[in-house]
Amino acid sequence: MLRIPILSKAKKLIDKYKVNPKSEINGTIFPKISNQKLNSYLKEVADICLIKKNLTFHLARHTFATTVTLTNGVPIETVSQLLGHSRISTTQIYAKVIERKVSDDMTLLKEKLKLKKVN
């Protein structure tokens, strides 16, 4: 069990589903759906938003871990707990993605600076 302060958008979603009959029957915050059905809904969202990427729940977790938390300075220990990982080594895989991105970005910056120096 973990107590986590939530962001206001998450609170709005929780409030929206608070009185959902399926949630009340199951004793959950949100109605339970299968991973397959969730991915199907994400595909619909991608189609509506003209997103070409194959959106999945796994991709959403990965994006949350990397783009939303780690790149915004949330400590890896906190991210590990938020993702429900029992070992921090599992979460460190996400941190390697961030390190590689930083390296790639710095390589691009070096190239841009070389071009400006030439011009």
Contacts in CASP RR format, 6 or more apart in sequence:
PFRMAT RR
TARGET T0000
AUTHOR 0000-0000-0000
METHOD contacts of the structure
MODEL  1
MLRIPILSKAKKLIDKYKVNPKSEINGTIFPKISNQKLNSYLKEVADICL
IKKNLTFHLARHTFATTVTLTNGVPIETVSQLLGHSRISTTQIYAKVIER
KVSDDMTLLKEKLKLKKVN
2 81 0 8 1.000
2 84 0 8 1.000
4 81 0 8 1.000
4 82 0 8 1.000
6 14 0 8 1.000
13 30 0 8 1.000
14 29 0 8 1.000
17 23 0 8 1.000
17 29 0 8 1.000
17 30 0 8 1.000
17 31 0 8 1.000
18 29 0 8 1.000
20 30 0 8 1.000
20 31 0 8 1.000
22 31 0 8 1.000
22 32 0 8 1.000
23 29 0 8 1.000
23 30 0 8 1.000
23 31 0 8 1.000
26 32 0 8 1.000
33 41 0 8 1.000
35 57 0 8 1.000
38 57 0 8 1.000
39 55 0 8 1.000
39 56 0 8 1.000
39 57 0 8 1.000
42 55 0 8 1.000
42 56 0 8 1.000
42 57 0 8 1.000
42 60 0 8 1.000
43 54 0 8 1.000
43 55 0 8 1.000
45 51 0 8 1.000
45 55 0 8 1.000
46 52 0 8 1.000
46 53 0 8 1.000
46 54 0 8 1.000
46 55 0 8 1.000
53 59 0 8 1.000
61 83 0 8 1.000
62 94 0 8 1.000
62 97 0 8 1.000
64 82 0 8 1.000
64 83 0 8 1.000
65 79 0 8 1.000
65 83 0 8 1.000
65 91 0 8 1.000
65 94 0 8 1.000
66 94 0 8 1.000
66 97 0 8 1.000
66 98 0 8 1.000
66 101 0 8 1.000
69 78 0 8 1.000
69 79 0 8 1.000
69 82 0 8 1.000
70 76 0 8 1.000
70 79 0 8 1.000
70 94 0 8 1.000
70 95 0 8 1.000
70 98 0 8 1.000
71 98 0 8 1.000
71 101 0 8 1.000
74 82 0 8 1.000
76 88 0 8 1.000
76 91 0 8 1.000
76 92 0 8 1.000
76 94 0 8 1.000
76 95 0 8 1.000
77 88 0 8 1.000
79 91 0 8 1.000
79 94 0 8 1.000
80 87 0 8 1.000
80 88 0 8 1.000
80 90 0 8 1.000
80 91 0 8 1.000
83 90 0 8 1.000
83 91 0 8 1.000
85 91 0 8 1.000
END
